[in-house]
Amino acid sequence: MEISREILTQTEEYFKDRLNRFGATLAALDWNSKEAQRVRFDQLTKLLGGGQNDECFTLCDYGCGYGDYFGYLQEKGYACRYTGIDLVKETIACADKKYGMHKNATFVQGTKLERTYDYIVANGIFNMKRSVTDEAWTAYLMGTLEEFCRYSKKGFAFNCLTGYSDAEHMREDLYYADPLSLFDYAKRHFSQNVALLHDYGLYDFTIIVRKQENI
């Protein structure tokens, strides 16, 4: 899938500016707190089941930021060969400095998936649309999910801001997805084994897609 130049340019400029302003902090990635980040990690990790100490698997963290999900997986005892991909080269440099010494962690600057992984996860990459239209952003989201399905062997997981957010707090530069519509699409096009998680106290939801052969 070719991502539109408008989306790439606006996304890269936005996060480069925040990194320059805030340094390598969660604020530069537009996250409110470490606690909320871990809650989202907890949801995405349900894709993996209770896989601690199982045979080593491969995982791509698409839009990896500073690679903190790798640190989380290490802390939780998962054995995996981790690849972090991010659009912004300065962010990837921060991730590589933080975790690049680990033999099972690799960081790549870009947007293309060029090999298959057991699992793919994406945390927050569908939130900040800036001035891109909802229609164009929806096309980007759906195209990216098609790529996740194509390049994952066992399944993938992602989150989005929810269309059930309080209207008075919704922003025009953010994208709010319909969780029911995405759940339905995933069930019909990706796998019969799909979970919608919308009960963890944040204004977003997580969808987990497990491939049929992994049931």
C-alpha positions in Angstrom: 0.0 0.0 0.0 1.3 3.4 -0.9 0.5 6.0 1.8 -0.4 9.4 0.4 2.2 12.1 0.4 -0.1 14.4 2.4 -0.4 11.9 5.2 3.3 11.1 5.3 4.3 14.8 5.3 1.9 16.0 7.9 2.6 13.1 10.2 6.3 13.4 10.0 6.3 17.2 10.4 4.0 17.0 13.4 6.0 14.4 15.4 9.4 16.0 14.4 8.1 19.3 15.8 7.0 17.7 19.0 10.3 15.9 19.5 12.1 19.2 19.0 9.8 20.8 21.6 9.6 18.1 24.2 12.6 15.9 23.7 12.3 12.1 23.8 9.3 12.0 26.1 5.8 10.6 26.0 4.5 14.1 25.3 6.4 14.2 22.0 4.5 11.1 21.0 1.2 12.6 22.1 0.6 10.3 25.0 -0.8 11.6 28.2 0.9 9.3 30.7 3.0 6.2 31.3 0.1 4.6 33.0 -2.2 5.1 30.0 0.5 3.8 27.7 0.8 0.6 29.8 -3.0 0.1 29.8 -2.8 0.2 26.0 0.1 -2.2 26.0 -1.9 -4.6 28.2 -4.7 -4.6 25.6 -2.5 -5.2 22.6 -0.6 -8.0 24.3 -3.8 -10.0 24.6 -3.1 -10.9 21.0 -0.2 -13.0 22.2 -2.1 -15.0 24.8 -0.1 -16.4 27.6 3.0 -16.8 25.5 5.6 -16.1 28.0 8.5 -18.6 27.9 7.0 -20.2 24.8 9.0 -20.6 21.6 10.4 -17.3 20.4 8.0 -15.5 18.0 8.5 -12.6 15.6 6.7 -9.3 16.2 6.5 -6.0 14.3 5.6 -2.9 16.3 4.3 -0.6 13.5 4.7 3.0 14.6 7.0 2.0 17.4 7.9 5.4 18.8 10.8 4.9 21.2 10.4 1.1 21.2 8.9 1.0 24.7 6.7 -1.9 23.8 9.9 -4.0 23.4 10.8 -3.1 27.0 7.3 -4.0 28.1 7.5 -7.4 26.5 10.9 -8.1 28.1 9.5 -7.1 31.4 6.5 -9.5 31.0 8.8 -12.4 30.0 7.9 -12.8 26.3 10.6 -14.2 24.1 10.4 -12.5 20.7 12.4 -11.1 17.9 11.1 -7.6 17.8 11.1 -5.2 14.8 10.1 -1.6 15.4 9.1 0.5 12.4 8.5 4.3 12.6 8.2 7.0 10.0 10.3 9.6 11.8 14.0 8.9 11.6 14.7 11.0 14.8 12.3 8.9 16.7 13.9 5.7 15.4 17.3 7.0 16.5 15.9 7.5 20.0 14.5 3.9 20.0 17.8 2.5 18.7 19.7 4.3 21.4 17.4 3.0 24.1 17.0 -0.6 23.1 19.3 -1.2 20.1 21.9 -3.0 22.1 19.5 -6.0 22.6 20.2 -8.7 20.1 16.5 -9.4 19.5 15.5 -5.8 18.8 15.8 -4.1 15.4 14.6 -0.7 14.4 13.7 0.5 10.9 12.8 3.9 9.6 10.0 3.9 7.1 6.5 2.8 6.5 6.7 -0.4 4.4 6.3 -3.9 5.6 8.7 -6.0 3.6 8.6 -9.3 5.4 6.1 -11.4 7.3 5.9 -11.6 11.1 4.0 -13.9 13.5 2.3 -10.8 14.9 1.9 -7.1 14.1 0.8 -4.5 16.6 0.0 -0.8 16.1 -0.5 1.6 19.0 -1.9 5.1 18.3 -0.9 5.4 14.6 -4.5 6.1 13.5 -5.2 9.0 15.9 -3.6 12.2 14.5 -5.0 13.0 11.1 -4.3 16.8 11.2 -6.0 18.4 8.2 -6.5 15.1 6.3 -10.1 14.5 5.5 -12.0 11.7 7.4 -12.5 9.9 4.0 -8.8 9.9 3.1 -7.8 8.9 6.6 -10.3 6.0 6.6 -8.9 4.8 3.3 -5.4 4.9 4.9 -6.6 3.0 8.0 -8.3 0.3 6.0 -5.4 -0.1 3.6 -3.0 -0.4 6.5 -5.1 -3.1 8.1 -5.1 -5.0 4.8 -1.3 -4.9 4.9 -1.3 -6.1 8.5 -3.4 -9.0 7.5 -1.2 -9.8 4.6 2.1 -9.6 6.5 1.1 -11.4 9.7 1.0 -15.1 10.1 -0.8 -15.5 13.4 -2.6 -12.2 13.8 -2.5 -8.5 14.5 -3.9 -5.9 16.9 -4.4 -2.1 16.8 -6.2 0.7 18.6 -8.1 3.8 17.6 -9.8 6.7 19.3 -13.5 5.9 19.7 -16.4 7.5 18.0 -18.2 7.1 21.4 -16.0 9.9 22.9 -17.7 12.8 24.6 -18.6 15.3 21.8 -17.4 18.3 23.8 -13.9 16.9 24.0 -13.5 15.7 20.4 -11.0 17.5 18.3 -11.1 18.2 14.5 -7.4 17.2 14.1 -8.0 13.7 15.6 -9.7 10.7 13.9 -12.4 8.9 15.8 -13.3 5.5 14.4 -16.5 3.5 14.7 -15.5 0.4 16.7 -18.6 -1.6 15.6 -17.9 -1.0 11.9 -14.2 -2.0 12.2 -15.2 -5.1 14.2 -17.7 -6.1 11.6 -15.1 -5.5 8.8 -12.5 -7.5 10.5 -14.9 -10.4 11.1 -16.0 -10.4 7.5 -12.6 -9.9 5.8 -9.7 -11.0 8.1 -10.8 -13.8 10.4 -13.7 -15.3 12.4 -11.6 -14.9 15.5 -11.8 -11.2 16.4 -12.1 -9.4 19.7 -13.2 -5.8 20.3 -11.9 -4.4 23.7 -13.7 -1.3 24.8 -13.8 -1.6 28.5 -10.5 -0.3 29.8 -11.3 3.2 30.8 -9.7 5.2 28.0 -11.3 7.0 25.0 -10.1 4.4 22.6 -10.7 0.7 21.7 -8.5 -2.2 20.7 -9.3 -4.8 18.1 -7.5 -8.1 18.1 -7.5 -10.3 15.0 -6.3 -13.9 15.3 -5.8 -15.9 12.1 -8.1 -18.9 11.7 -5.2 -21.4 11.6 -4.2 -20.1 15.1 -7.5 -21.0 16.8 
